[in-house]
Amino acid sequence: MSVWKRVGDILKSNKEVPVTKESNPLEDTKIGDIVNVDLEEYMVTGKVVYYDQGYAPHRFAYYLQNGKHISCLLVEKGRTYECFICEFVEGSLDDPSDVPTMIDIGSDITYRLEHNRTDRVRVEGQTDFRSGDELLIWRYLGGGDKYFFLQWQDGKYVALEGTLTPAGLIKFLSASGGPSPV
């Protein structure tokens, strides 16, 4: 073996292996994946990614189906992840300027407006929204771990009542293979 071949082999062995980005199931879950929440399994049938123009996504909504029942997993990205298991609520409003600061939906809980914002969305699968358009979002806080979300896009409202759920209680199973730990 020549000296040059040995030197070449040494140089090749010292090359850094490119680092692959570790997958985060709270952000990277895809249509067809399985989500397990509180011992109940759901299939992801839709995904909404919320972002500000030019910035990384900061909120994700997964439409979850178990039989004929459809729920929603909202994931808000901040210093930590806040996860909400939500149920769709029927109702209507005519104009986004008519959104109240307090909502009483008939239960013992009164929701108070915590904040609102405007985002752009990117959608996949079966959702209630169009991709690339702006979406108005209102987040209300109720008692304990209860939250209410109101979303509006081009004349259509979607209302969700949800419970704050620790991210550690949500398990993801990729459709392409093994489990994805949180």
MDTraj code that builds the backbone (N, CA, C; nanometers):
import mdtraj as md
import numpy as np

residues = "MET SER VAL TRP LYS ARG VAL GLY ASP ILE LEU LYS SER ASN LYS GLU VAL PRO VAL THR LYS GLU SER ASN PRO LEU GLU ASP THR LYS ILE GLY ASP ILE VAL ASN VAL ASP LEU GLU GLU TYR MET VAL THR GLY LYS VAL VAL TYR TYR ASP GLN GLY TYR ALA PRO HIS ARG PHE ALA TYR TYR LEU GLN ASN GLY LYS HIS ILE SER CYS LEU LEU VAL GLU LYS GLY ARG THR TYR GLU CYS PHE ILE CYS GLU PHE VAL GLU GLY SER LEU ASP ASP PRO SER ASP VAL PRO THR MET ILE ASP ILE GLY SER ASP ILE THR TYR ARG LEU GLU HIS ASN ARG THR ASP ARG VAL ARG VAL GLU GLY GLN THR ASP PHE ARG SER GLY ASP GLU LEU LEU ILE TRP ARG TYR LEU GLY GLY GLY ASP LYS TYR PHE PHE LEU GLN TRP GLN ASP GLY LYS TYR VAL ALA LEU GLU GLY THR LEU THR PRO ALA GLY LEU ILE LYS PHE LEU SER ALA SER GLY GLY PRO SER PRO VAL".split()
xyz = np.array([
    [0.0848, -0.1167, 0.0000],
    [0.0000, 0.0000, 0.0000],
    [0.0897, 0.1234, 0.0000],
    [0.0570, 0.2197, -0.0824],
    [0.1409, 0.3378, -0.0928],
    [0.1148, 0.4332, 0.0229],
    [0.2101, 0.5205, 0.0447],
    [0.2000, 0.6213, 0.1509],
    [0.0839, 0.7148, 0.1219],
    [0.0646, 0.7508, -0.0061],
    [-0.0426, 0.8435, -0.0410],
    [-0.1801, 0.7827, -0.0172],
    [-0.1927, 0.6550, -0.0396],
    [-0.3201, 0.5883, -0.0133],
    [-0.3498, 0.5880, 0.1354],
    [-0.2458, 0.5618, 0.2169],
    [-0.2643, 0.5636, 0.3618],
    [-0.3046, 0.7026, 0.4108],
    [-0.2376, 0.8052, 0.3610],
    [-0.2709, 0.9427, 0.4007],
    [-0.4151, 0.9746, 0.3593],
    [-0.4538, 0.9342, 0.2389],
    [-0.5911, 0.9566, 0.1935],
    [-0.6934, 0.8869, 0.2814],
    [-0.6641, 0.7629, 0.3216],
    [-0.7549, 0.6893, 0.4109],
    [-0.7666, 0.7576, 0.5470],
    [-0.6550, 0.8096, 0.5990],
    [-0.6575, 0.8797, 0.7283],
    [-0.7427, 1.0051, 0.7173],
    [-0.7258, 1.0805, 0.6090],
    [-0.8045, 1.2028, 0.5915],
    [-0.9537, 1.1714, 0.5776],
    [-0.9861, 1.0662, 0.5049],
    [-1.1258, 1.0268, 0.4895],
    [-1.1878, 0.9856, 0.6220],
    [-1.1111, 0.9183, 0.7071],
    [-1.1650, 0.8717, 0.8350],
    [-1.1868, 0.9866, 0.9325],
    [-1.1195, 1.0998, 0.9144],
    [-1.1343, 1.2144, 1.0055],
    [-1.2435, 1.3108, 0.9625],
    [-1.3075, 1.2854, 0.8466],
    [-1.4161, 1.3732, 0.8027],
    [-1.5314, 1.3647, 0.9010],
    [-1.5929, 1.4810, 0.9250],
    [-1.7087, 1.4824, 1.0145],
    [-1.8304, 1.4264, 0.9420],
    [-1.9029, 1.3448, 1.0127],
    [-2.0268, 1.2896, 0.9590],
    [-2.1342, 1.3971, 0.9724],
    [-2.2077, 1.4264, 0.8652],
    [-2.3112, 1.5295, 0.8762],
    [-2.4146, 1.4923, 0.9823],
    [-2.4481, 1.5913, 1.0634],
    [-2.5441, 1.5699, 1.1710],
    [-2.6848, 1.5756, 1.1129],
    [-2.7632, 1.4731, 1.1394],
    [-2.9019, 1.4727, 1.0942],
    [-2.9884, 1.5383, 1.2007],
    [-3.0831, 1.6184, 1.1563],
    [-3.1736, 1.6869, 1.2483],
    [-3.2618, 1.5840, 1.3173],
    [-3.2654, 1.5910, 1.4499],
    [-3.3492, 1.4986, 1.5251],
    [-3.4958, 1.5380, 1.5071],
    [-3.5782, 1.4402, 1.4838],
    [-3.7196, 1.4644, 1.4594],
    [-3.7914, 1.4999, 1.5897],
    [-3.8793, 1.5978, 1.5837],
    [-3.9616, 1.6377, 1.6973],
    [-4.1066, 1.6050, 1.6621],
    [-4.1648, 1.5015, 1.7222],
    [-4.3005, 1.4607, 1.6829],
    [-4.4066, 1.5675, 1.7087],
    [-4.3827, 1.6609, 1.8011],
    [-4.4806, 1.7663, 1.8246],
    [-4.4906, 1.8603, 1.7043],
    [-4.3863, 1.8628, 1.6210],
    [-4.3870, 1.9481, 1.5027],
    [-4.3884, 1.8697, 1.3726],
    [-4.3335, 1.7499, 1.3730],
    [-4.3101, 1.6761, 1.2490],
    [-4.4100, 1.5645, 1.2203],
    [-4.5137, 1.5499, 1.3003],
    [-4.6132, 1.4455, 1.2766],
    [-4.6804, 1.4689, 1.1418],
    [-4.7078, 1.3612, 1.0709],
    [-4.7625, 1.3693, 0.9356],
    [-4.9010, 1.3031, 0.9280],
    [-4.9682, 1.3274, 0.8176],
    [-5.0972, 1.2648, 0.7907],
    [-5.0778, 1.1129, 0.7911],
    [-5.1656, 1.0413, 0.8601],
    [-5.1570, 0.8953, 0.8679],
    [-5.0868, 0.8452, 0.9928],
    [-5.0130, 0.9331, 1.0633],
    [-4.9481, 0.8925, 1.1878],
    [-5.0542, 0.8691, 1.2952],
    [-5.0158, 0.7961, 1.3990],
    [-5.1060, 0.7659, 1.5100],
    [-5.0637, 0.8477, 1.6323],
    [-5.1629, 0.9055, 1.7001],
    [-5.1393, 0.9812, 1.8231],
    [-5.2172, 0.9128, 1.9341],
    [-5.1506, 0.8849, 2.0461],
    [-5.2131, 0.8212, 2.1616],
    [-5.2212, 0.9238, 2.2731],
    [-5.3437, 0.9526, 2.3169],
    [-5.3671, 1.0480, 2.4251],
    [-5.4591, 0.9827, 2.5258],
    [-5.4131, 0.9721, 2.6481],
    [-5.4968, 0.9187, 2.7554],
    [-5.5523, 0.7805, 2.7189],
    [-5.4668, 0.6932, 2.6682],
    [-5.4992, 0.5554, 2.6303],
    [-5.5988, 0.5450, 2.5151],
    [-5.6179, 0.6530, 2.4415],
    [-5.7058, 0.6514, 2.3253],
    [-5.6216, 0.6837, 2.2020],
    [-5.6397, 0.6043, 2.0953],
    [-5.5602, 0.6236, 1.9750],
    [-5.6398, 0.6959, 1.8679],
    [-5.5706, 0.7867, 1.7994],
    [-5.6292, 0.8656, 1.6916],
    [-5.5374, 0.8592, 1.5701],
    [-5.5957, 0.8727, 1.4529],
    [-5.5154, 0.8856, 1.3321],
    [-5.5180, 1.0325, 1.2891],
    [-5.4024, 1.0851, 1.2506],
    [-5.3930, 1.2231, 1.2049],
    [-5.4487, 1.2302, 1.0621],
    [-5.5546, 1.3100, 1.0440],
    [-5.6168, 1.3238, 0.9120],
    [-5.5938, 1.4616, 0.8515],
    [-5.5458, 1.5559, 0.9324],
    [-5.5194, 1.6906, 0.8825],
    [-5.4178, 1.7606, 0.9708],
    [-5.3463, 1.8557, 0.9132],
    [-5.2448, 1.9308, 0.9871],
    [-5.2482, 2.0759, 0.9415],
    [-5.2477, 2.1668, 1.0376],
    [-5.2411, 2.3101, 1.0102],
    [-5.1153, 2.3619, 1.0780],
    [-5.0307, 2.4301, 1.0028],
    [-4.9076, 2.4892, 1.0550],
    [-4.9258, 2.6398, 1.0524],
    [-4.9121, 2.7054, 1.1687],
    [-4.9303, 2.8493, 1.1827],
    [-4.7925, 2.9152, 1.1887],
    [-4.7759, 3.0255, 1.1151],
    [-4.6457, 3.0925, 1.1143],
    [-4.6636, 3.2406, 1.0824],
    [-4.5624, 3.3197, 1.1181],
    [-4.5532, 3.4585, 1.0760],
    [-4.4665, 3.4609, 0.9517],
    [-4.4995, 3.5479, 0.8572],
    [-4.4239, 3.5550, 0.7323],
    [-4.2747, 3.5714, 0.7620],
    [-4.1928, 3.4794, 0.7113],
    [-4.0484, 3.4881, 0.7277],
    [-3.9934, 3.4263, 0.8550],
    [-4.0777, 3.3669, 0.9384],
    [-4.0341, 3.3073, 1.0644],
    [-4.0738, 3.1603, 1.0701],
    [-4.0124, 3.0900, 1.1632],
    [-4.0426, 2.9476, 1.1810],
    [-4.1836, 2.9306, 1.2376],
    [-4.2477, 2.8162, 1.2111],
    [-4.3817, 2.7905, 1.2663],
    [-4.3810, 2.7933, 1.4196],
    [-4.4926, 2.8391, 1.4772],
    [-4.5024, 2.8495, 1.6229],
    [-4.6274, 2.7817, 1.6797],
    [-4.7129, 2.7297, 1.5932],
    [-4.8332, 2.6598, 1.6393],
    [-4.8674, 2.5535, 1.5362],
    [-4.9163, 2.4396, 1.5864],
    [-4.9548, 2.3289, 1.4994],
    [-5.0899, 2.2772, 1.5461],
    [-5.1765, 2.2439, 1.4532],
    [-5.3055, 2.1831, 1.4861],
    [-5.3152, 2.0526, 1.4090],
    [-5.3391, 1.9439, 1.4813],
    [-5.3549, 1.8127, 1.4195],
    [-5.5003, 1.7705, 1.4330],
    [-5.5639, 1.7417, 1.3207],
    [-5.7002, 1.6903, 1.3216],
    [-5.6902, 1.5400, 1.3455],
    [-5.7516, 1.4938, 1.4535],
    [-5.7401, 1.3548, 1.4963],
    [-5.8742, 1.2844, 1.4795],
    [-5.8703, 1.1649, 1.4219],
    [-5.9938, 1.0895, 1.4009],
    [-5.9855, 0.9553, 1.4711],
    [-6.0918, 0.9242, 1.5464],
    [-6.1079, 0.7948, 1.6116],
    [-6.2474, 0.7470, 1.5741],
    [-6.2551, 0.6563, 1.4780],
    [-6.3856, 0.6161, 1.4254],
    [-6.4473, 0.7329, 1.3513],
    [-6.5677, 0.7735, 1.3912],
    [-6.6316, 0.8895, 1.3288],
    [-6.6056, 1.0184, 1.4062],
    [-6.5476, 1.0068, 1.5249],
    [-6.5228, 1.1228, 1.6111],
    [-6.3948, 1.1960, 1.5678],
    [-6.4051, 1.3277, 1.5531],
    [-6.2889, 1.4088, 1.5156],
    [-6.2594, 1.5075, 1.6280],
    [-6.1344, 1.5080, 1.6731],
    [-6.0852, 1.5997, 1.7755],
    [-5.9704, 1.6788, 1.7159],
    [-5.9099, 1.7632, 1.7977],
    [-5.7974, 1.8430, 1.7509],
    [-5.6914, 1.8499, 1.8606],
    [-5.5665, 1.8330, 1.8222],
    [-5.4529, 1.8524, 1.9124],
    [-5.3853, 1.9815, 1.8694],
    [-5.3911, 2.0832, 1.9563],
    [-5.3236, 2.2099, 1.9309],
    [-5.1919, 2.2092, 2.0060],
    [-5.0837, 2.2430, 1.9383],
    [-4.9515, 2.2496, 1.9989],
    [-4.8984, 2.3902, 1.9777],
    [-4.8729, 2.4618, 2.0879],
    [-4.8179, 2.5964, 2.0799],
    [-4.6738, 2.5927, 2.1268],
    [-4.5863, 2.6469, 2.0434],
    [-4.4425, 2.6429, 2.0690],
    [-4.3984, 2.7756, 2.1301],
    [-4.3389, 2.7676, 2.2468],
    [-4.2816, 2.8832, 2.3141],
    [-4.1531, 2.8375, 2.3793],
    [-4.1290, 2.8809, 2.5017],
    [-4.0134, 2.8274, 2.5752],
    [-4.0289, 2.6782, 2.5967],
    [-4.1537, 2.6377, 2.6167],
    [-4.1887, 2.4958, 2.6239],
    [-4.3070, 2.4757, 2.5295],
    [-4.3478, 2.3528, 2.5138],
    [-4.4638, 2.3232, 2.4306],
    [-4.5884, 2.3170, 2.5184],
    [-4.6940, 2.3868, 2.4751],
    [-4.8239, 2.3753, 2.5392],
    [-4.9129, 2.2945, 2.4457],
    [-4.9700, 2.1870, 2.4963],
    [-5.0549, 2.0996, 2.4157],
    [-5.1973, 2.1038, 2.4699],
    [-5.2935, 2.1117, 2.3801],
    [-5.4343, 2.1181, 2.4158],
    [-5.5105, 2.0131, 2.3363],
    [-5.5832, 1.9272, 2.4047],
    [-5.6738, 1.8342, 2.3391],
    [-5.8084, 1.9052, 2.3323],
    [-5.8589, 1.9248, 2.2112],
    [-5.9774, 2.0084, 2.1906],
    [-6.0896, 1.9337, 2.1205],
    [-6.2095, 1.9761, 2.1520],
    [-6.3304, 1.9290, 2.0851],
    [-6.3904, 2.0473, 2.0102],
    [-6.4463, 2.0218, 1.8930],
    [-6.5081, 2.1268, 1.8139],
    [-6.6418, 2.1655, 1.8760],
    [-6.6711, 2.2961, 1.8770],
    [-6.7942, 2.3505, 1.9352],
    [-6.8727, 2.4175, 1.8229],
    [-7.0017, 2.3881, 1.8169],
    [-7.0882, 2.4493, 1.7159],
    [-7.1271, 2.5894, 1.7614],
    [-7.1413, 2.6777, 1.6679],
    [-7.1807, 2.8151, 1.6950],
    [-7.1477, 2.9001, 1.5744],
    [-7.1840, 3.0284, 1.5806],
    [-7.1527, 3.1143, 1.4661],
    [-7.1411, 3.2593, 1.5100],
    [-7.0648, 3.3316, 1.4339],
    [-7.0527, 3.4765, 1.4454],
    [-7.0509, 3.5304, 1.3032],
    [-7.0993, 3.6519, 1.2862],
    [-7.1077, 3.7079, 1.1519],
    [-6.9830, 3.7855, 1.1104],
    [-6.9160, 3.8461, 1.2079],
    [-6.8077, 3.9381, 1.1747],
    [-6.6952, 3.9235, 1.2772],
    [-6.5690, 3.9208, 1.2338],
    [-6.4601, 3.9078, 1.3310],
    [-6.4497, 4.0258, 1.4267],
    [-6.5079, 4.1397, 1.3924],
    [-6.5052, 4.2532, 1.4854],
    [-6.6078, 4.2359, 1.5971],
    [-6.6971, 4.1350, 1.5876],
    [-6.7976, 4.1076, 1.6907],
    [-6.7509, 4.0063, 1.7946],
    [-6.6252, 3.9658, 1.7893],
    [-6.5752, 3.8648, 1.8831],
    [-6.5725, 3.9242, 2.0242],
    [-6.6383, 3.8583, 2.1205],
    [-6.6456, 3.9129, 2.2561],
    [-6.5175, 3.8882, 2.3361],
    [-6.5028, 3.9626, 2.4465],
    [-6.3883, 3.9418, 2.5354],
    [-6.4182, 3.8364, 2.6409],
    [-6.5468, 3.8017, 2.6590],
    [-6.5868, 3.6953, 2.7507],
    [-6.6873, 3.6048, 2.6789],
    [-6.6726, 3.4733, 2.7016],
    [-6.7626, 3.3764, 2.6387],
    [-6.8184, 3.2852, 2.7471],
    [-6.9497, 3.2702, 2.7471],
    [-7.0177, 3.1758, 2.8353],
    [-7.0917, 3.0787, 2.7450],
    [-7.0459, 2.9525, 2.7428],
    [-7.1064, 2.8559, 2.6506],
    [-7.2094, 2.7664, 2.7193],
    [-7.2580, 2.8098, 2.8338],
    [-7.3648, 2.7354, 2.8988],
    [-7.3167, 2.6440, 3.0096],
    [-7.1900, 2.6244, 3.0240],
    [-7.1400, 2.5414, 3.1344],
    [-7.1082, 2.6326, 3.2525],
    [-7.0457, 2.5800, 3.3521],
    [-7.0100, 2.6598, 3.4698],
    [-6.8852, 2.7436, 3.4474],
    [-6.8288, 2.7373, 3.3287],
    [-6.7037, 2.8072, 3.3005],
    [-6.7305, 2.9287, 3.2134],
    [-6.6706, 3.0415, 3.2514],
    [-6.6722, 3.1610, 3.1686],
    [-6.5302, 3.1802, 3.1171],
    [-6.5172, 3.1933, 2.9866],
    [-6.3863, 3.2112, 2.9250],
    [-6.3579, 3.3590, 2.9050],
    [-6.2365, 3.4019, 2.9417],
    [-6.1944, 3.5397, 2.9247],
    [-6.0835, 3.5460, 2.8199],
    [-6.0909, 3.6451, 2.7324],
    [-5.9929, 3.6590, 2.6255],
    [-5.8534, 3.6772, 2.6836],
    [-5.7630, 3.5900, 2.6452],
    [-5.6240, 3.5977, 2.6905],
    [-5.5403, 3.6756, 2.5891],
    [-5.5516, 3.6414, 2.4611],
    [-5.4848, 3.7167, 2.3552],
    [-5.5414, 3.6788, 2.2198],
    [-5.5098, 3.7610, 2.1202],
    [-5.5480, 3.7276, 1.9834],
    [-5.4340, 3.7680, 1.8906],
    [-5.4308, 3.7066, 1.7728],
    [-5.3242, 3.7335, 1.6768],
    [-5.3687, 3.6935, 1.5371],
    [-5.2895, 3.7325, 1.4398],
    [-5.3115, 3.6956, 1.3010],
    [-5.1905, 3.6180, 1.2525],
    [-5.2129, 3.5026, 1.1914],
    [-5.1055, 3.4184, 1.1392],
    [-5.1361, 3.3804, 0.9956],
    [-5.0368, 3.3290, 0.9293],
    [-5.0549, 3.2619, 0.8004],
    [-5.0576, 3.1124, 0.8295],
    [-5.1238, 3.0361, 0.7439],
    [-5.1322, 2.8915, 0.7669],
    [-5.0915, 2.8141, 0.6422],
    [-5.0384, 2.6962, 0.6696],
    [-5.0077, 2.5972, 0.5665],
    [-5.0822, 2.4714, 0.6090],
    [-5.1614, 2.4128, 0.5207],
    [-5.2445, 2.2991, 0.5592],
    [-5.2117, 2.1753, 0.4768],
    [-5.2366, 2.0604, 0.5383],
    [-5.2237, 1.9301, 0.4729],
    [-5.3442, 1.8476, 0.5142],
    [-5.3948, 1.7654, 0.4250],
    [-5.5041, 1.6744, 0.4590],
    [-5.6366, 1.7456, 0.4759],
    [-5.7215, 1.6871, 0.5603],
    [-5.8580, 1.7363, 0.5807],
    [-5.8623, 1.8326, 0.6976],
    [-5.8744, 1.9628, 0.6666],
    [-5.8853, 2.0663, 0.7690],
    [-5.9976, 2.1617, 0.7303],
    [-6.0184, 2.2635, 0.8119],
    [-6.1227, 2.3622, 0.7855],
    [-6.0712, 2.4859, 0.7131],
    [-5.9411, 2.4912, 0.6810],
    [-5.8823, 2.6143, 0.6307],
    [-5.8131, 2.5956, 0.4968],
    [-5.7828, 2.7099, 0.4334],
    [-5.7085, 2.7128, 0.3068],
    [-5.5629, 2.7463, 0.3355],
    [-5.4748, 2.6865, 0.2597],
    [-5.3319, 2.7088, 0.2766],
    [-5.2896, 2.8443, 0.2196],
    [-5.1962, 2.9090, 0.2898],
    [-5.1373, 3.0334, 0.2423],
    [-5.2128, 3.1587, 0.2800],
    [-5.3314, 3.1477, 0.3365],
    [-5.4108, 3.2649, 0.3735],
    [-5.3890, 3.3024, 0.5197],
    [-5.4332, 3.4243, 0.5531],
    [-5.4272, 3.4693, 0.6921],
    [-5.5410, 3.4068, 0.7724],
    [-5.5150, 3.3891, 0.9015],
    [-5.6116, 3.3306, 0.9932],
    [-5.6084, 3.4128, 1.1214],
    [-5.7244, 3.4548, 1.1705],
    [-5.7337, 3.5259, 1.2976],
    [-5.7597, 3.4249, 1.4078],
    [-5.6896, 3.4393, 1.5210],
    [-5.7005, 3.3441, 1.6319],
    [-5.7239, 3.4209, 1.7617],
    [-5.8230, 3.3747, 1.8398],
    [-5.8482, 3.4271, 1.9728],
    [-5.8321, 3.3120, 2.0714],
    [-5.7575, 3.3352, 2.1780],
    [-5.7368, 3.2327, 2.2815],
    [-5.7978, 3.2838, 2.4114],
    [-5.8883, 3.2026, 2.4675],
    [-5.9584, 3.2367, 2.5910],
    [-5.9152, 3.1411, 2.7016],
    [-5.9093, 3.1930, 2.8231],
    [-5.8728, 3.1141, 2.9402],
    [-5.9953, 3.0987, 3.0288],
    [-6.0224, 2.9741, 3.0676],
    [-6.1317, 2.9448, 3.1600],
    [-6.0725, 2.9058, 3.2940],
    [-6.1483, 2.8402, 3.3782],
    [-6.0979, 2.7944, 3.5067],
    [-6.0114, 2.6705, 3.4919],
    [-5.9082, 2.6606, 3.5735],
    [-5.8218, 2.5420, 3.5716],
    [-5.7452, 2.5292, 3.4422],
    [-5.7537, 2.4130, 3.3816],
    [-5.6821, 2.3850, 3.2567],
    [-5.7720, 2.3958, 3.1351],
    [-5.8832, 2.4678, 3.1446],
    [-5.9794, 2.4796, 3.0348],
    [-5.9471, 2.6029, 2.9482],
    [-5.9510, 2.5821, 2.8171],
    [-5.9243, 2.6888, 2.7216],
    [-6.0279, 2.6843, 2.6110],
    [-6.0447, 2.7974, 2.5439],
    [-6.1359, 2.8080, 2.4309],
    [-6.0613, 2.8811, 2.3198],
    [-6.0678, 2.8271, 2.1995],
    [-6.0001, 2.8865, 2.0845],
    [-6.1032, 2.9178, 1.9777],
    [-6.0929, 3.0363, 1.9224],
    [-6.1804, 3.0781, 1.8146],
    [-6.0906, 3.1165, 1.6977],
    [-6.1183, 3.0602, 1.5800],
    [-6.0361, 3.0862, 1.4623],
    [-6.1269, 3.1294, 1.3485],
    [-6.0814, 3.2283, 1.2709],
    [-6.1612, 3.2819, 1.1616],
    [-6.0744, 3.2959, 1.0377],
    [-6.1268, 3.2482, 0.9238],
    [-6.0606, 3.2672, 0.7953],
    [-6.1668, 3.2892, 0.6893],
    [-6.1654, 3.4065, 0.6310],
    [-6.2494, 3.4387, 0.5163],
    [-6.3970, 3.4014, 0.5358],
    [-6.4546, 3.4467, 0.6477],
    [-6.5963, 3.4258, 0.6719],
    [-6.6329, 3.2982, 0.7447],
    [-6.5374, 3.2128, 0.7741],
    [-6.5670, 3.0863, 0.8413],
    [-6.5022, 3.0843, 0.9795],
    [-6.5843, 3.0528, 1.0816],
    [-6.5356, 3.0390, 1.2184],
    [-6.5198, 2.8922, 1.2546],
    [-6.4176, 2.8617, 1.3323],
    [-6.4007, 2.7297, 1.3920],
    [-6.3760, 2.7536, 1.5402],
    [-6.4591, 2.6938, 1.6255],
    [-6.4471, 2.7095, 1.7702],
    [-6.4048, 2.5764, 1.8319],
    [-6.3123, 2.5831, 1.9272],
    [-6.2598, 2.4647, 1.9940],
    [-6.2575, 2.4875, 2.1444],
    [-6.3036, 2.3882, 2.2185],
    [-6.2930, 2.3912, 2.3643],
    [-6.1930, 2.2837, 2.4027],
    [-6.0906, 2.3228, 2.4797],
    [-5.9835, 2.2277, 2.5059],
    [-5.9323, 2.2273, 2.6472],
    [-5.8521, 2.1256, 2.6747],
    [-5.7898, 2.1066, 2.8049],
    [-5.6390, 2.1023, 2.7857],
    [-5.5672, 2.1769, 2.8690],
    [-5.4212, 2.1738, 2.8672],
    [-5.3760, 2.0343, 2.9075],
    [-5.2934, 1.9714, 2.8236],
    [-5.2476, 1.8345, 2.8451],
    [-5.0957, 1.8334, 2.8417],
    [-5.0292, 1.7766, 2.9423],
    [-4.8830, 1.7714, 2.9395],
    [-4.8331, 1.6954, 2.8160],
    [-4.7287, 1.7489, 2.7531],
    [-4.6746, 1.6876, 2.6308],
    [-4.6277, 1.5447, 2.6562],
    [-4.5867, 1.5135, 2.7773],
    [-4.5395, 1.3790, 2.8089],
    [-4.6487, 1.2732, 2.8055],
    [-4.7746, 1.3140, 2.8111],
    [-4.8860, 1.2188, 2.8057],
    [-4.9307, 1.1890, 2.6628],
    [-4.8679, 1.2551, 2.5656],
    [-4.9048, 1.2365, 2.4258],
    [-4.7951, 1.1546, 2.3589],
    [-4.8330, 1.0432, 2.3013],
    [-4.7385, 0.9533, 2.2344],
    [-4.7667, 0.9525, 2.0850],
    [-4.6615, 0.9465, 2.0070],
    [-4.6721, 0.9495, 1.8614],
    [-4.6153, 0.8219, 1.8037],
    [-4.6814, 0.7692, 1.7030],
    [-4.6344, 0.6519, 1.6312],
    [-4.6353, 0.6865, 1.4841],
    [-4.5167, 0.6868, 1.4257],
    [-4.5017, 0.7235, 1.2856],
    [-4.5621, 0.6145, 1.1966],
    [-4.6280, 0.6564, 1.0907],
    [-4.6876, 0.5609, 0.9967],
    [-4.5806, 0.4819, 0.9231],
    [-4.4578, 0.5355, 0.9200],
    [-4.3499, 0.4674, 0.8476],
    [-4.2731, 0.3697, 0.9344],
    [-4.3057, 0.3620, 1.0628],
    [-4.2290, 0.2671, 1.1436],
    [-4.2530, 0.2839, 1.2910],
    [-4.1439, 0.2905, 1.3651],
    [-4.1460, 0.2849, 1.5107],
    [-4.1986, 0.4094, 1.5777],
    [-4.2020, 0.4024, 1.7117],
    [-4.2553, 0.5126, 1.7904],
    [-4.1627, 0.6327, 1.7857],
    [-4.2216, 0.7512, 1.8022],
    [-4.1456, 0.8757, 1.8080],
    [-4.1573, 0.9300, 1.9491],
    [-4.0509, 0.9222, 2.0309],
    [-4.0584, 0.9738, 2.1664],
    [-4.0643, 1.1247, 2.1684],
    [-4.1304, 1.1809, 2.2685],
    [-4.1386, 1.3256, 2.2827],
    [-4.0148, 1.3740, 2.3523],
])
top = md.Topology()
chain = top.add_chain()
for i, resn in enumerate(residues, 1):
    res = top.add_residue(resn, chain, resSeq=i)
    for name in ("N", "CA", "C"):
        top.add_atom(name, md.element.get_by_symbol(name[0]), res)
traj = md.Trajectory(xyz[None], top)
